[in-house]
Amino acid sequence: MTTDNPLRQFFRRPALYLRLPSGGKGYTSDAIDFPDNSELPIYPMTAIDEITSRTPDALYNGVAITEIIKSCIPAIKDPWQVLNIDLDPILIAIRVATNGQLMEIDSTCPECNEDSKFDVDLVAMLSTFTSGDYDTPVKIDNLIIKFKPLSYKDVNKISERQFEVQKQFMQIEAITDTVVKDAKTNEIIKILNRLTGEIIIDAIEYIKTPEDTVFDKDFIREFLDNCDKNTYNTVRDKNISLRKENEVKPLDVTCSHCSHKHKQTFNINITNFFD
């Protein structure tokens, strides 16, 4: 980019500034270049970014998200290292910078089944995000288990594998032989169970025993495969609760037709989020 371009003064500028829910904890200098006040400048999307957000292959492999983040938040040098607790706020901030504070959503009333439209205040939503308590480990008998947020690279890897499993489920419906169909179904269930286990393993930073601190993923996998059910369930439930703490909370809405109050889920789907 040239510095003597007379049009430079008309280039896009930051539309807002974002302080990450993580507070910057867990990042190295090669991932994010934090300013002194830790507030990241957020730029609006360009036309190229919009094209990227609609490219199927880039959406599938996660490149669309990383390219949009690099374009709109230059301080983030490696978007693959963005922590999952910061990812949704980052995408919402980019949406605000590009299309404004309000976002219209559709909602179907569970009482009268009528559709209504609502404006969501995305800036207000940004203030509701929390990082979850990853500093306090779980103590189980003589073990201390420390969790960590997943990176976007980890999250995308999981999403790709889940997508592949979903495709296999869809293919099963076409099988007419009951024996073959049941065998394929059991095989996929085992894959799903392994995938659930891998998600937990990725989220564990270490397990500390009275004699040692274990970081090795293979050792942790072997432990989870061979520990008792109650121990496994405690580890699994803690991981789930940490993930839920930084999820987008359901919205409180009132039906415009029958005035019924209900909860409306809010999903950040990259394929239509930036429309």
C-alpha positions in Angstrom: 0.0 0.0 0.0 1.5 3.3 -1.0 1.7 6.2 1.5 1.5 9.0 -1.1 -1.9 8.1 -2.5 -4.0 11.3 -2.4 -7.1 9.1 -1.8 -5.6 7.7 1.4 -7.5 10.1 3.6 -10.7 8.6 2.3 -9.8 5.0 3.2 -12.0 3.2 5.8 -11.3 4.1 9.4 -12.1 2.3 12.7 -15.8 2.3 13.4 -15.5 1.1 17.0 -13.0 -0.3 19.5 -13.3 -3.7 21.2 -11.9 -5.0 24.5 -11.8 -8.8 24.3 -13.7 -10.8 26.9 -10.4 -12.7 27.6 -8.7 -9.4 28.4 -5.8 -10.6 26.1 -4.9 -13.5 28.4 -3.6 -16.5 26.6 -2.2 -14.6 23.6 1.3 -14.2 22.4 2.7 -11.2 20.6 2.7 -13.1 17.3 -1.1 -13.6 17.6 -2.3 -10.1 18.5 -0.6 -6.7 18.7 -2.5 -5.1 21.5 -2.5 -1.3 21.9 -1.6 0.2 25.2 -5.3 0.4 26.2 -6.0 -3.2 25.0 -8.9 -2.0 22.8 -8.7 -3.3 19.3 -9.7 -0.9 16.4 -12.4 -2.5 14.3 -12.7 -1.5 10.6 -15.7 -2.0 8.3 -15.6 -4.9 5.8 -14.5 -4.1 2.2 -16.2 -5.4 -0.9 -13.6 -8.1 -1.2 -14.4 -9.2 2.4 -18.1 -9.5 1.4 -17.2 -11.7 -1.5 -15.0 -13.8 0.7 -17.9 -14.3 3.2 -19.9 -15.9 0.4 -17.3 -18.2 -1.0 -18.3 -21.8 -0.1 -14.8 -23.4 0.0 -13.5 -20.5 2.2 -16.4 -20.9 4.5 -16.0 -24.6 4.9 -12.2 -24.6 5.7 -12.4 -21.5 7.9 -10.3 -19.2 5.6 -13.2 -16.8 5.1 -13.3 -16.0 8.9 -9.5 -15.6 9.1 -9.3 -13.3 6.1 -12.2 -11.1 7.3 -10.7 -10.8 10.7 -7.2 -9.9 9.3 -8.8 -7.3 7.1 -11.1 -5.7 9.7 -8.8 -6.0 12.7 -5.2 -5.6 11.5 -4.0 -5.9 15.1 -4.9 -9.6 15.0 -1.9 -11.0 13.1 -2.9 -14.7 13.3 -6.7 -15.2 13.5 -6.2 -18.9 13.8 -5.0 -18.3 17.3 -8.1 -16.3 18.3 -9.7 -17.9 21.4 -13.2 -19.2 21.1 -14.2 -17.0 24.0 -13.3 -14.0 21.9 -14.5 -15.1 18.5 -18.2 -14.3 18.7 -17.6 -10.8 20.1 -15.0 -10.2 17.3 -17.5 -11.2 14.6 -20.3 -9.1 16.1 -18.0 -6.1 16.3 -17.1 -6.5 12.6 -20.9 -6.7 11.9 -21.4 -3.4 13.8 -18.5 -1.7 12.1 -19.9 -2.7 8.7 -23.7 -2.5 9.0 -24.4 -0.6 12.1 -25.5 -1.2 15.7 -28.9 -2.8 15.0 -29.6 -6.1 13.3 -33.0 -7.3 12.2 -33.9 -10.9 13.0 -37.0 -13.0 12.4 -38.7 -14.9 15.2 -41.6 -17.4 15.1 -43.8 -17.2 18.2 -44.2 -20.6 19.9 -47.7 -19.5 21.1 -49.4 -18.3 17.9 -46.9 -19.5 15.3 -46.8 -16.0 13.7 -43.6 -14.5 12.4 -42.3 -11.2 13.8 -39.2 -9.0 13.1 -37.1 -7.6 15.9 -34.1 -5.2 16.0 -31.2 -6.6 18.1 -28.8 -4.0 19.6 -25.4 -5.6 18.9 -23.4 -3.1 20.8 -25.5 -3.9 24.0 -24.9 -7.5 23.3 -21.1 -7.0 23.2 -21.2 -5.9 26.8 -22.8 -9.2 28.0 -20.0 -11.5 27.0 -17.8 -13.1 29.7 -14.8 -15.3 29.4 -15.7 -18.0 31.9 -13.4 -18.9 34.8 -10.5 -20.8 33.2 -8.2 -19.9 36.1 -9.8 -22.1 38.6 -9.0 -25.8 38.0 -11.3 -28.8 38.8 -10.2 -30.9 41.7 -11.1 -34.6 41.6 -9.6 -36.6 44.5 -5.9 -36.2 44.0 -6.1 -34.8 40.6 -6.1 -31.1 39.5 -7.5 -30.6 36.0 -6.8 -27.2 34.3 -8.9 -26.2 31.3 -8.1 -23.7 28.6 -10.2 -21.9 25.9 -9.9 -23.5 22.4 -8.4 -21.5 19.6 -10.3 -20.8 16.3 -8.0 -23.4 14.7 -9.2 -26.0 17.2 -12.9 -25.0 16.8 -12.7 -25.1 13.0 -11.1 -28.5 13.0 -13.9 -29.8 15.2 -16.5 -28.1 12.9 -15.0 -29.7 9.8 -15.1 -33.2 11.4 -18.7 -32.6 12.6 -19.7 -31.6 9.0 -18.2 -34.8 7.7 -20.1 -36.9 10.2 -23.4 -35.1 9.3 -22.8 -36.0 5.6 -22.3 -39.7 6.6 -25.6 -39.6 8.5 -27.4 -38.2 5.5 -25.9 -41.0 3.3 -27.2 -43.7 5.7 -30.8 -42.7 4.9 -30.3 -44.1 1.4 -29.3 -47.5 2.6 -32.1 -50.0 2.3 -30.4 -53.1 3.9 -31.3 -52.9 7.6 -28.2 -54.9 8.7 -25.8 -52.6 6.8 -27.7 -49.5 7.9 -27.5 -50.5 11.6 -23.8 -51.3 11.3 -23.1 -47.9 9.6 -25.2 -46.2 12.3 -23.2 -47.8 15.1 -20.0 -46.9 13.4 -20.9 -43.2 13.2 -22.1 -43.2 16.8 -18.6 -44.4 17.8 -17.1 -41.6 15.6 -19.3 -39.1 17.4 -18.2 -40.4 20.8 -14.6 -40.2 19.8 -15.1 -36.6 18.6 -16.8 -35.6 21.9 -13.7 -37.0 23.7 -11.3 -35.1 21.4 -13.1 -31.9 22.2 -12.6 -32.4 25.9 -9.0 -33.4 25.4 -8.3 -30.2 23.4 -9.8 -28.1 26.1 -7.6 -29.6 28.9 -4.4 -27.7 29.4 -2.9 -30.1 31.9 -3.7 -32.7 34.6 -1.7 -32.4 37.8 -1.1 -35.5 40.0 0.7 -35.5 43.4 3.9 -36.4 41.6 3.7 -34.9 38.1 2.0 -32.4 35.7 0.8 -34.0 32.5 0.5 -32.0 29.3 0.7 -34.8 26.8 -2.5 -35.2 24.9 -2.0 -39.0 24.4 -1.6 -39.5 28.1 -4.7 -37.4 28.8 -6.7 -39.3 26.2 -5.7 -42.6 27.8 -6.7 -41.3 31.2 -10.2 -40.3 29.9 -10.6 -43.7 28.2 -9.9 -45.5 31.5 -11.1 -43.3 34.3 -14.4 -44.1 36.1 -17.7 -42.8 34.8 -18.1 -40.2 37.6 -14.7 -38.7 37.0 -15.3 -38.5 33.2 -18.7 -36.9 33.7 -17.3 -34.3 36.0 -14.6 -33.4 33.5 -17.2 -33.3 30.6 -19.7 -31.2 32.5 -17.1 -28.7 33.5 -16.0 -28.3 29.9 -19.7 -27.8 28.8 -20.3 -25.2 31.6 -17.2 -23.2 30.5 -18.4 -23.2 26.9 -21.9 -22.1 27.8 -20.6 -19.1 29.9 -19.3 -17.4 26.7 -22.1 -18.4 24.3 -24.5 -15.8 23.0 -27.5 -15.8 25.3 -31.1 -16.2 24.0 -32.9 -13.0 23.5 -36.0 -11.9 25.3 -38.7 -11.0 22.7 -42.4 -10.3 22.7 -44.6 -11.4 19.9 -46.1 -8.4 18.0 -49.2 -10.5 17.3 -50.2 -12.0 20.6 -47.8 -10.3 23.0 -46.4 -13.7 24.2 -43.0 -13.3 25.8 -40.4 -16.0 24.8 -36.8 -16.7 24.3 -35.2 -16.4 20.8 -31.9 -18.0 20.0 -29.3 -15.8 18.2 -26.9 -17.6 15.9 -23.9 -16.1 14.3 -24.0 -17.8 10.9 -21.3 -16.4 8.7 -23.3 -17.2 5.5 -25.9 -14.5 6.3 -24.5 -12.7 9.4 -22.9 -9.9 7.3 -25.9 -9.3 5.0 
